[in-house]
Amino acid sequence: MTIARVLRRLGGSLVTIWLVTSLVFFALRLSHLDPVAALLSQGLATPAQASALRASLHLDRPLLQQYSDFLIGILHGDMGRSLFSGQPVVPIILSGLQFTAPLAATAWVLAILLGLILGSLASRARASEVSSLMRLTARVLNALLALGTATPVTWSGLLILWAAVPVLANATSGLERDVLGLMLPALTLAIASGSSLGRVTQAGLLAARIEPFHLAARARGLPSGWRLEWQALRTTLAPVISLSGVEAAFLLGGTMVTETLFSRPGLGRMLVEAILRGDYPLVQAIVALAAAGYALFNLLADLIAAWLDPRLREETQ
């Protein structure tokens, strides 16, 4: 992928971030959620204080003028302050990002590994050179991939929590609890994404095994095994990595469920609480960061896919 191509992708990513953030800006203000009214209902402000707060937040101005002030603030690096804590939203987001970034990155790597391994094993159901036990195992894995794709994150997370109760009870050291606190929600996120990647891996390997290069390798006497499997898998890696960039959006959105379900601090849980409270600046900043993360994951996936497959490098030049 050339530098010009990367710059075009970065420009498109900036446009995407602007569109998503603008959509959230108007959606919040056109909804019936009023943060000042929420403060009044909770007894956290008097009517006079609420009126002054509404004026200080420029909520009494026309909508388009609020939007103009919002864009100007972003250009100056000012994402606003939380309506409830009064702190700048950037330090608040950074405090949550230290928990969400490892979770999303771990889940992304797990999803790719699960997709490649399970998809490769499931694709051998129709292979004539494997044993009947292997074909049965492949069919079971094929069904599990379909089930994993259709299962909601909430349900799979509850099942993982139930299965991990004995392990959590026996975890005595702080390190064990920290590792489990990261791996369990990461595995919850990776199941659905990994199942989708596994289906793509399976389809790609089934198509690769009837390609001339694979048939020629078998005709030359290359024995069946991981060496022959790797030849077919190499042609499948690029589309799997490209799809993993799309799955990054699911991973970033899924943190809202997993962090709430596993009582884990992070941006996902913070976003849910900010939406419920109507904390406009915090919601807008988290969504903008999520859009930037999605664009970064997509660009990284495309760069890796182009590095793995020379044909993609030729198409993007």
Secondary structure, 3 states (H helix, E strand, C coil): CCHHHHHHHHHHHHHHHHHHHHHHHHHHHHCCCCHHHHHHHCCCCCHHHHHHHHHHCCCCCCHHHHHHHHHHHHHCCCCCECCCCCCEHHHHHHHHHHHHHHHHHHHHHHHHHHHHHHHHHHHHHHCCCCCHHHHHHHHHHHHHHHHHHHCCHHHHHHHHHHHCHHHHHHCCCHHHHHHHHHHHHHHHHHHHHHHHHHHHHHHHHHHHCCCHHHHHHHHCCCCCCHHHHHHHHHHHHHHHHHHHHHHHHHHHHHHHHHHHHCCCCCHHHHHHHHHHHCCHHHHHHHHHHHHHHHHHHHHHHHHHHHHHCHHHHHHHC
